[in-house]
Amino acid sequence: MPDGTGFVHHACLYGTDAEFLAMAVPFVRDGLTAGEPVLAATTPANIDLLRRALGERAHALDTAETAYFGRRPVERVSAFLRYHDRRARPGRRVRMIAEPVWNGKSARQVAEWKRMESGLNVVLSGLPVWMICPYDTRSTPDDVVRAACATHPARVDGERLIPCSAYADPGAYVAGVPLPRAPAPPGAARCGPTARVPVLRAFARDRAAAAGLAGERLALAVLAVCEAAGYLLAPGDVRVALRAWEEPGALVYELLCAGSRPVHAFAGFRPPGREAAPEDGLWLARTLTDSLDIRTQGPLTRLTLHIPDPHDAERL
Amino acid sequence: MVHPHGVRQRVHVGDLQPGDHACLLFESDEERASTLRDFVRGGLAAEDKILYLSGGRGPAGPDALLDACRLPGLPAGPAGRVEVVRLAEFVSGRGHLETLALLRRLRTAARRSREEGYRALRVAGEPCAALPDGRGPRVLGALGVARLLRYEAMLAEEFAGAGALALCQYDTRCCEPAALAAFASAHARSVEADPLVRTEDLTVVRTYRPQGLRIEGVVDAGAYRHLRDALRSVAAVRGDVCLELSRLEFLDLGGVRLLMTFARARAARHCTVELAGMPAHLRQVITLVGWDRTPGLRLGAAHA
């Protein structure tokens, strides 16, 4: 059993209900016995299985239907942290079963979730959480199952711990799993380079309005761009060039900045805390967009924001 | 309750121009003093002559006036530039304001200020304070109110030219709502204190009904210092504070954090901070971060 001082991140590759329970039941039972908060964020079917197997003990188990426990990676991290903040007890570790949904995701989303699985080792580092991420090999694509062994330092099989020899340093891993990217079209609208946020804000607003966004959605799009720009400009003595174009389903903003501070791929995954932190605005930009991709190439940093366009019927 | 500003054009007191006849309906001594301070300071800056109509407990002379305005040591200019006139001189033995005599006095003062080369005569005063201690429009009766309204009408006519401007202050605590409405309607403008912050992108105004700030325009990293200072200026307010945000065009996350920090500080004093007229998207942002649980914070109705 890992000690309770830092983040422990294990995968569990299971191919049957019995294999899932062989991992989950002792993990939950031992946690509850130790007085630790325990969360199972998994499929409704697995929650049912687990509850039946736990019997009376199931009353003490926190559960969440995983598809709604953070729909996107940044929301997922926020959900983990929120659970920890609300449930943690002094001196006690928190246990989580966290099974992502993989089926039906787009190539971009699969890449984002793989990167997040790796990034959790960095973003949640130091948090007294023991997290096991189950992967159902009956339904999960092969490449995702393989990725689990690269994004988790070890996996559990029942109660047996097996180190993952394919585990990769998160920085190196995400470099090898780039998000699909369509370059800016030649006709993309341009602004800057400039260090003046009001100029970027006016441009962002004009492009959002031209894309058909209005009211609250327009204001949130402008805010996302300004927070991303503000993050790049914060070190001072740099300028940001902003481009915008429309793709089916999305308004895309691309911010280019030479000479800003080094930006790691997991920047902006932690929600703002009690004290202000440099990445707070980037977290908001991530949260307000469908996707925020960070790429660095030498001194050049590129932030690409995908914002759902007016045809996103969920936001009608 | 009478709306303090009615449908008249509301201006910052520092923006008053010669020819203006404006009123301030105040409900606290702090509001009266703050507005008077801005009025006097504006007059000194604009090379106006200042005449203050002082009531029973008001300042007795120019130095006392500058002290009351918390402008001690400010150069009042040549002797006679700041003048204090006791309203008691214009109250009849029966306790009535002698409006014609007062107007004659003001007319003379306006003419003299022009002759002395001032831009304008700037008059401020509290007409009700002319009445003996303990009396106010609540006991003034319809006749007394009518008498004051006649004074206001004549003053408006007298000061319609470019050589003078007047600020008439009425204390809402001692006036009947109907009388207040009538006094307010006798003025073309109502005033509020000068903004605490006025930059190209951001205006922050101290408000008194309710106590708080009205924040207009853009708050981004370049404006944090201004917003922080403005919030500090209402840190000592007793009771709850309202931040009116309906004219806010942009507030970034760092700006929202300043508001949350302010709310937490107020909560420590068992008071709340209401964000009124908040743009709908900001409520969403506050909720996303989890700041809607901030102690002391009340999220008012969203701005349509």
Chai-1 contact restraints between the chains, C-beta under 6 A:
chainA,res_idxA,chainB,res_idxB,connection_type,confidence,min_distance_angstrom,max_distance_angstrom,comment,restraint_id
A,V197,B,D220,contact,1.0,0.0,6.0,A-B,restraint_1
A,E216,B,A280,contact,1.0,0.0,6.0,A-B,restraint_2
A,E216,B,H281,contact,1.0,0.0,6.0,A-B,restraint_3
A,A219,B,H281,contact,1.0,0.0,6.0,A-B,restraint_4
A,L220,B,H281,contact,1.0,0.0,6.0,A-B,restraint_5
A,C226,B,D252,contact,1.0,0.0,6.0,A-B,restraint_6
A,E227,B,L253,contact,1.0,0.0,6.0,A-B,restraint_7
A,P272,B,V289,contact,1.0,0.0,6.0,A-B,restraint_8
A,A276,B,R257,contact,1.0,0.0,6.0,A-B,restraint_9
A,D280,B,L253,contact,1.0,0.0,6.0,A-B,restraint_10
A,G281,B,L253,contact,1.0,0.0,6.0,A-B,restraint_11
A,L284,B,L253,contact,1.0,0.0,6.0,A-B,restraint_12
A,T287,B,L288,contact,1.0,0.0,6.0,A-B,restraint_13
